[in-house]
Amino acid sequence: MLLVTGITGHTGRYFLQELIDHKYEGAIRCIVRETSDTSRLDNSGLNIEKVYGDIHDEAFLDEVTKGVDRIVHIINIRHTLRVLNAAIKNDVKRIVSVHTTGIFSKFRIASEEYVIIEREIIELLTKNDISMTILRPTMIYGDVCDRNMSKFIKMVDRFRIFPVINHGKSLIQPVNARDLGKAYYDVLMMPAKEAKSEYILSGEKPITMREAFNLISNNLGKKTMFLSFPLGFGVFLARAIKGITFGKIDYIERVQRMGEDRSFSHEEAAADFGFKPESFETGIAREIREYLGR
């Protein structure tokens, strides 16, 4: 049996679509919340068992991993250790777990927690007979429900003058949720012995933040003036806002990372399972059409 977390989420629903398109025949157990929209699961035509519960609850995880041989864990890296411990306890053979390239950030706040989690994961894996592949998406986008480009789209749509850090020269490599759903499926179907311990899942090619903003502006049909600020000034403003709001609004790390290159090669994923993400130009145009339609 296959156990899946996060299947009703942004990238999870594209993983579900891959299971549907490939007519997956095995039993699938999906952890969902009471508030989740499960209509896609209900109408999938697959052999799906929905289980409602709290992924923070170790007793619940212990129960739902019984009889499971594979897990695709999508929902959040912060839950991985609990999932892994339950999997070990119940003799699960393989886990495909979605983490983040944020672990490579030079900023401690962005990466320290992830480093600690993965250090504990490695320790558990060395002591137990279980196979694990970690998938590391870059900045995820693709629909108005994403937490990245959708925010920039709204901001560029609203403001004629748009601030950028250091002329928007830092590199990003956004990856579309559709490409991630396909990658999750492809890695799941690989024999465990052929899969590497981790794969980076990035967009087609690196682009600058300014190039991304220009594409957003052009697709919106807007004439946007981009006003550049030094990184230090942006951090100063973010600190001031945090102080004024007594810590309720904290954009310091986000501003710092606007000056950090976040581009990573997906060469190994391309070689091992044919990962071929679509261009950002294509993906962002689709997302903006969806935004304008709403």
Sine and cosine of phi, psi and omega as CSV:
sin_phi,cos_phi,sin_psi,cos_psi,sin_omega,cos_omega
0.00,0.00,0.58,-0.81,0.04,-1.00
-0.98,-0.19,0.77,-0.63,0.09,-1.00
-0.96,-0.29,0.73,-0.68,-0.01,-1.00
-0.79,-0.61,0.73,-0.69,0.17,-0.99
-0.95,-0.30,0.54,-0.84,0.09,-1.00
0.96,0.27,0.38,0.92,-0.09,-1.00
-0.96,0.27,-0.30,0.95,0.05,-1.00
-1.00,-0.08,0.04,1.00,-0.02,-1.00
-0.99,0.12,-0.15,-0.99,-0.12,-0.99
-0.85,0.52,-0.84,0.55,0.00,-1.00
-0.99,0.10,-0.44,0.90,-0.01,-1.00
-0.87,0.49,-0.60,0.80,-0.03,-1.00
-0.94,0.35,-0.43,0.90,0.08,-1.00
-0.98,0.20,-0.49,0.87,0.15,-0.99
-0.91,0.42,-0.68,0.73,0.07,-1.00
-0.84,0.54,-0.68,0.74,-0.01,-1.00
-0.89,0.45,-0.59,0.81,0.07,-1.00
-0.90,0.44,-0.66,0.75,0.05,-1.00
-0.87,0.49,-0.65,0.76,0.02,-1.00
-0.92,0.40,-0.76,0.65,-0.06,-1.00
-0.88,0.48,-0.55,0.84,-0.01,-1.00
-1.00,-0.06,0.10,0.99,0.04,-1.00
0.78,0.62,0.79,0.61,0.00,-1.00
-0.83,0.55,0.79,-0.61,-0.15,-0.99
-0.99,-0.15,-0.27,0.96,-0.06,-1.00
-0.98,0.21,0.19,-0.98,0.06,-1.00
-0.96,0.26,0.66,-0.75,-0.03,-1.00
-0.80,-0.59,0.82,-0.57,0.08,-1.00
-0.95,-0.30,0.83,-0.55,-0.08,-1.00
-0.90,-0.44,0.81,-0.58,0.09,-1.00
-0.99,0.12,0.85,-0.52,0.00,-1.00
-0.73,-0.68,0.36,-0.93,0.07,-1.00
-1.00,-0.02,0.34,-0.94,0.03,-1.00
-0.87,0.49,-0.48,0.88,-0.05,-1.00
-1.00,0.01,-0.04,1.00,-0.06,-1.00
-0.96,0.30,0.58,-0.81,0.15,-0.99
-0.99,0.13,0.94,-0.33,-0.07,-1.00
-0.97,-0.25,0.30,0.96,-0.06,-1.00
-0.88,0.48,-0.58,0.81,0.03,-1.00
-0.91,0.42,-0.61,0.79,0.05,-1.00
-0.92,0.40,-0.71,0.71,-0.06,-1.00
-0.89,0.45,-0.51,0.86,-0.07,-1.00
-0.97,-0.25,0.24,0.97,-0.10,-0.99
-0.97,0.24,-0.43,0.90,-0.09,-1.00
0.98,0.18,0.08,1.00,-0.01,-1.00
-0.99,-0.10,0.23,-0.97,0.01,-1.00
-0.99,0.10,0.98,0.18,-0.13,-0.99
-0.94,-0.34,0.73,-0.68,0.13,-0.99
-0.93,-0.37,0.86,-0.51,0.04,-1.00
-1.00,-0.02,0.74,-0.67,0.09,-1.00
-0.83,-0.56,0.77,-0.64,-0.02,-1.00
-0.99,-0.16,0.76,-0.65,-0.01,-1.00
0.04,-1.00,0.01,-1.00,-0.06,-1.00
-0.97,-0.25,0.87,-0.48,-0.04,-1.00
-0.93,0.38,-0.22,0.98,0.10,-1.00
-0.97,0.24,-0.28,0.96,-0.10,-1.00
-1.00,0.06,0.95,-0.32,-0.06,-1.00
-0.90,0.43,-0.58,0.81,0.03,-1.00
-0.91,0.43,-0.63,0.77,0.05,-1.00
-0.90,0.45,-0.72,0.69,0.02,-1.00
-0.89,0.46,-0.63,0.78,0.05,-1.00
-0.86,0.52,-0.68,0.73,-0.04,-1.00
-0.93,0.37,-0.70,0.72,-0.09,-1.00
-0.97,0.23,-0.28,0.96,0.04,-1.00
-1.00,0.01,-0.07,1.00,0.07,-1.00
-0.92,0.39,0.76,-0.65,0.00,-1.00
0.99,0.16,0.12,0.99,-0.03,-1.00
-0.99,-0.13,0.65,-0.76,0.08,-1.00
-0.93,-0.38,-0.34,0.94,0.02,-1.00
-0.65,-0.76,0.54,-0.84,0.03,-1.00
-0.76,-0.65,0.71,-0.71,0.23,-0.97
-0.92,-0.39,0.94,-0.34,-0.08,-1.00
-0.97,-0.24,0.96,-0.28,-0.11,-0.99
-0.97,-0.26,-0.48,0.88,-0.34,-0.94
-0.90,0.44,-0.71,0.70,-0.06,-1.00
-0.09,-1.00,0.69,-0.73,0.01,-1.00
-0.86,0.51,-0.48,0.88,-0.04,-1.00
-0.92,0.39,-0.25,0.97,0.02,-1.00
-0.99,-0.16,-0.07,1.00,-0.16,-0.99
-0.88,0.48,-0.67,0.75,-0.05,-1.00
-0.89,0.46,-0.66,0.75,0.04,-1.00
-0.89,0.45,-0.68,0.74,0.02,-1.00
-0.89,0.45,-0.69,0.72,-0.01,-1.00
-0.90,0.44,-0.69,0.73,0.02,-1.00
-0.88,0.47,-0.66,0.75,0.04,-1.00
-0.91,0.41,-0.63,0.78,0.00,-1.00
-0.90,0.44,-0.69,0.73,0.03,-1.00
-0.88,0.47,-0.70,0.72,-0.02,-1.00
-0.87,0.49,-0.56,0.83,-0.08,-1.00
-0.96,-0.29,0.30,0.95,0.14,-0.99
0.88,0.47,0.60,0.80,0.13,-0.99
-0.94,0.35,0.63,-0.77,-0.11,-0.99
-1.00,0.01,-0.48,0.88,-0.12,-0.99
-0.48,-0.88,0.60,-0.80,0.09,-1.00
-0.77,-0.63,0.72,-0.69,0.22,-0.98
-0.94,-0.34,0.89,-0.45,-0.14,-0.99
-0.84,-0.54,0.75,-0.66,-0.03,-1.00
-1.00,-0.03,0.89,-0.46,0.02,-1.00
-0.91,-0.42,-0.75,-0.66,-0.12,-0.99
-0.36,-0.93,0.46,-0.89,0.16,-0.99
-0.98,0.18,-0.06,1.00,0.07,-1.00
-0.86,0.51,-0.33,0.94,0.02,-1.00
-0.90,0.44,-0.35,0.94,-0.02,-1.00
-1.00,-0.01,-0.01,1.00,-0.03,-1.00
-0.90,0.44,0.56,-0.83,0.04,-1.00
-0.99,0.14,-0.14,0.99,0.01,-1.00
-1.00,-0.02,0.81,-0.58,-0.13,-0.99
-0.85,0.53,-0.66,0.75,-0.05,-1.00
-0.88,0.47,-0.57,0.82,-0.06,-1.00
-0.98,0.22,-0.45,0.89,-0.18,-0.98
-0.86,-0.51,-0.39,0.92,-0.18,-0.98
-0.85,0.52,-0.73,0.68,-0.02,-1.00
-0.88,0.48,-0.66,0.75,0.00,-1.00
-0.91,0.42,-0.64,0.77,0.02,-1.00
-0.88,0.48,-0.70,0.72,-0.01,-1.00
-0.89,0.46,-0.71,0.71,0.00,-1.00
-0.87,0.50,-0.74,0.67,-0.08,-1.00
-0.95,0.31,-0.45,0.89,0.09,-1.00
-0.90,0.44,-0.68,0.74,0.03,-1.00
-0.93,0.37,-0.57,0.82,0.04,-1.00
-0.88,0.47,-0.74,0.68,0.00,-1.00
-0.85,0.52,-0.66,0.75,0.00,-1.00
-0.89,0.46,-0.66,0.75,0.02,-1.00
-0.92,0.39,-0.65,0.76,-0.04,-1.00
-0.91,0.41,-0.57,0.82,-0.01,-1.00
-0.94,0.33,-0.36,0.93,-0.06,-1.00
-0.98,-0.18,-0.10,0.99,-0.10,-0.99
-0.70,-0.71,0.43,-0.90,-0.04,-1.00
-1.00,0.00,0.98,0.18,0.02,-1.00
-0.53,-0.84,0.64,-0.77,0.00,-1.00
-0.99,-0.14,0.66,-0.76,-0.01,-1.00
-0.64,-0.77,0.72,-0.69,0.11,-0.99
-0.87,-0.49,0.83,-0.56,0.02,-1.00
-0.99,-0.14,0.77,-0.64,0.05,-1.00
-0.96,-0.28,0.73,-0.68,-0.08,-1.00
-0.86,-0.50,1.00,-0.01,0.11,-0.99
-0.94,0.34,0.48,-0.88,0.18,-0.98
-1.00,0.08,-0.47,-0.88,-0.01,-1.00
-0.88,0.47,0.88,-0.47,-0.08,-1.00
-1.00,-0.01,0.72,-0.69,0.06,-1.00
-0.58,-0.81,-0.12,-0.99,0.12,-0.99
0.72,-0.70,-0.32,0.95,0.01,-1.00
-0.52,-0.85,0.31,-0.95,-0.02,-1.00
-0.91,0.41,-0.18,0.98,0.04,-1.00
-1.00,0.03,-0.04,1.00,-0.01,-1.00
-0.94,0.33,0.28,-0.96,-0.08,-1.00
-0.98,-0.22,0.19,0.98,-0.08,-1.00
-0.86,-0.50,-0.99,0.12,-0.08,-1.00
-0.91,0.41,-0.49,0.87,0.00,-1.00
-0.88,0.48,-0.58,0.81,0.04,-1.00
-0.92,0.39,-0.67,0.74,0.02,-1.00
-0.91,0.41,-0.63,0.78,0.02,-1.00
-0.86,0.51,-0.72,0.69,0.00,-1.00
-0.90,0.44,-0.63,0.77,-0.03,-1.00
-0.94,0.34,-0.70,0.72,0.02,-1.00
-0.91,0.41,-0.57,0.82,0.03,-1.00
-0.92,0.40,-0.53,0.85,-0.11,-0.99
-1.00,0.05,-0.61,0.80,-0.14,-0.99
-0.93,-0.37,0.71,-0.70,0.05,-1.00
-0.98,0.18,-0.48,0.88,0.08,-1.00
-0.94,-0.33,0.83,-0.56,-0.14,-0.99
-0.83,-0.55,0.82,-0.57,-0.03,-1.00
-0.98,0.20,0.63,-0.77,0.11,-0.99
-0.75,-0.67,0.43,-0.90,0.00,-1.00
-1.00,-0.10,0.77,-0.63,0.07,-1.00
0.77,0.63,0.71,0.70,0.02,-1.00
0.90,0.45,0.27,0.96,0.03,-1.00
0.91,0.41,0.53,0.85,-0.08,-1.00
-0.99,0.11,-0.25,0.97,-0.04,-1.00
-0.92,0.40,0.53,-0.85,-0.08,-1.00
-1.00,-0.07,0.65,-0.76,0.14,-0.99
-0.76,-0.65,0.22,-0.97,-0.01,-1.00
-0.55,-0.83,0.92,0.39,-0.09,-1.00
-0.86,0.51,0.60,-0.80,0.00,-1.00
-0.87,-0.50,0.69,-0.73,-0.06,-1.00
-0.98,0.21,0.64,-0.77,-0.01,-1.00
-0.85,0.53,-0.51,0.86,0.02,-1.00
-0.89,0.45,-0.67,0.74,0.01,-1.00
-0.92,0.39,-0.54,0.84,0.02,-1.00
-0.94,0.35,-0.67,0.74,0.04,-1.00
-0.84,0.55,-0.66,0.75,0.03,-1.00
-0.92,0.40,-0.66,0.75,0.00,-1.00
-0.90,0.45,-0.68,0.74,0.02,-1.00
-0.84,0.55,-0.70,0.71,-0.02,-1.00
-0.91,0.41,-0.72,0.70,-0.05,-1.00
-0.88,0.47,-0.65,0.76,0.01,-1.00
-0.93,0.36,-0.64,0.76,0.04,-1.00
-0.84,0.54,-0.64,0.77,-0.07,-1.00
-0.99,0.13,-0.17,0.99,0.07,-1.00
-0.95,0.33,0.61,-0.79,0.17,-0.99
-0.85,0.52,0.70,-0.72,-0.09,-1.00
-0.82,0.57,-0.60,0.80,-0.05,-1.00
-0.94,0.34,-0.31,0.95,0.01,-1.00
-1.00,-0.05,-0.29,0.96,-0.05,-1.00
-1.00,0.10,0.63,-0.78,0.08,-1.00
-0.97,0.23,0.20,-0.98,-0.03,-1.00
-0.95,0.30,-0.36,0.93,0.06,-1.00
-0.39,-0.92,0.44,-0.90,0.07,-1.00
-0.67,-0.75,0.68,-0.73,0.16,-0.99
-1.00,0.04,0.73,-0.68,0.01,-1.00
-0.89,-0.45,1.00,-0.09,-0.04,-1.00
-0.92,-0.40,0.14,-0.99,0.02,-1.00
-0.95,0.32,-0.01,-1.00,-0.10,-0.99
-0.82,0.57,-0.73,0.68,-0.04,-1.00
-0.38,-0.92,0.35,-0.94,0.04,-1.00
-0.94,0.35,0.58,-0.82,0.15,-0.99
-0.69,-0.72,0.34,-0.94,0.06,-1.00
-0.99,0.15,0.36,-0.93,0.07,-1.00
-0.85,0.52,-0.63,0.78,-0.01,-1.00
-0.90,0.44,-0.66,0.75,0.04,-1.00
-0.89,0.47,-0.65,0.76,0.03,-1.00
-0.89,0.45,-0.70,0.71,0.00,-1.00
-0.91,0.42,-0.61,0.79,0.04,-1.00
-0.89,0.46,-0.67,0.74,0.03,-1.00
-0.89,0.45,-0.65,0.76,0.03,-1.00
-0.89,0.45,-0.74,0.67,-0.02,-1.00
-0.87,0.50,-0.71,0.71,-0.02,-1.00
-0.91,0.42,-0.66,0.75,0.00,-1.00
-0.94,0.34,-0.44,0.90,0.08,-1.00
-0.99,0.15,-0.20,0.98,-0.06,-1.00
0.95,0.30,0.50,0.86,-0.05,-1.00
-0.96,-0.27,0.42,-0.91,0.17,-0.99
-0.95,-0.32,0.98,-0.19,-0.12,-0.99
-0.96,-0.28,0.73,-0.68,0.11,-0.99
-1.00,-0.10,0.85,-0.53,0.00,-1.00
-0.99,-0.12,0.84,-0.55,-0.06,-1.00
-0.94,-0.34,0.89,-0.46,-0.10,-0.99
-1.00,0.06,0.65,-0.76,0.08,-1.00
-0.80,-0.60,0.57,-0.82,0.11,-0.99
-0.89,0.46,0.49,-0.87,0.00,-1.00
-0.84,0.54,-0.67,0.74,-0.03,-1.00
-0.86,0.50,-0.63,0.77,0.01,-1.00
-0.93,0.37,-0.63,0.77,0.04,-1.00
-0.89,0.45,-0.66,0.75,0.03,-1.00
-0.91,0.41,-0.63,0.77,0.03,-1.00
-0.86,0.51,-0.72,0.69,0.01,-1.00
-0.90,0.45,-0.66,0.75,0.00,-1.00
-0.89,0.45,-0.63,0.77,0.03,-1.00
-0.92,0.39,-0.63,0.78,0.01,-1.00
-0.90,0.44,-0.68,0.73,0.02,-1.00
-0.90,0.44,-0.64,0.77,0.03,-1.00
-0.89,0.46,-0.66,0.75,0.00,-1.00
-0.93,0.38,-0.69,0.73,-0.02,-1.00
-0.89,0.46,-0.59,0.81,-0.04,-1.00
-1.00,-0.08,0.20,0.98,0.00,-1.00
0.82,0.58,0.64,0.77,0.08,-1.00
1.00,0.09,-0.02,1.00,-0.03,-1.00
-0.94,0.33,-0.54,0.84,0.05,-1.00
-0.91,-0.42,0.95,-0.32,-0.06,-1.00
-0.82,-0.57,0.99,-0.15,-0.01,-1.00
-0.95,-0.30,0.21,0.98,-0.12,-0.99
-0.85,0.52,-0.78,0.62,-0.04,-1.00
-0.90,0.43,-0.64,0.77,0.01,-1.00
-0.87,0.49,-0.68,0.74,0.02,-1.00
-0.91,0.41,-0.69,0.72,0.02,-1.00
-0.84,0.54,-0.67,0.74,-0.05,-1.00
-0.96,0.28,-0.27,0.96,0.09,-1.00
-0.91,0.41,-0.36,0.93,0.04,-1.00
-0.99,-0.14,0.10,0.99,-0.06,-1.00
-0.95,-0.30,0.74,-0.68,0.08,-1.00
-0.91,0.40,0.74,-0.67,0.00,-1.00
-0.76,-0.65,0.82,0.57,0.04,-1.00
-0.89,-0.46,0.68,-0.73,-0.09,-1.00
-0.59,-0.80,0.59,-0.80,-0.01,-1.00
-0.97,0.22,0.66,-0.75,0.12,-0.99
-0.95,-0.31,0.49,0.87,-0.08,-1.00
-0.84,0.55,-0.68,0.73,-0.03,-1.00
-0.92,0.39,-0.62,0.78,0.04,-1.00
-0.91,0.41,-0.62,0.79,0.04,-1.00
-0.90,0.43,-0.66,0.75,-0.04,-1.00
-0.95,0.31,-0.63,0.78,-0.14,-0.99
-1.00,0.07,-0.58,0.82,0.00,-1.00
-0.63,-0.78,0.40,0.91,0.16,-0.99
0.94,0.34,0.49,0.87,0.00,-1.00
-0.89,0.45,0.86,-0.51,-0.05,-1.00
-0.64,-0.77,1.00,0.10,-0.07,-1.00
-0.94,0.33,0.48,-0.88,0.03,-1.00
-0.96,0.27,0.25,-0.97,-0.03,-1.00
-0.95,0.31,0.46,-0.89,0.06,-1.00
-0.90,0.44,-0.57,0.82,0.02,-1.00
-0.84,0.54,-0.70,0.72,0.00,-1.00
-0.93,0.36,-0.72,0.69,-0.07,-1.00
-0.92,0.38,-0.67,0.74,-0.05,-1.00
-0.95,0.30,-0.53,0.85,0.06,-1.00
-0.89,0.45,-0.65,0.76,0.04,-1.00
-0.90,0.43,-0.70,0.72,-0.03,-1.00
-0.90,0.44,-0.63,0.77,0.00,-1.00
-0.94,0.34,-0.57,0.82,0.10,-0.99
-0.87,0.49,-0.65,0.76,0.03,-1.00
-0.91,0.42,-0.68,0.73,0.02,-1.00
-0.87,0.49,-0.74,0.68,-0.02,-1.00
-0.92,0.39,-0.54,0.84,0.03,-1.00
-0.91,0.41,-0.43,0.90,-0.01,-1.00
-1.00,0.02,0.00,0.00,0.00,0.00
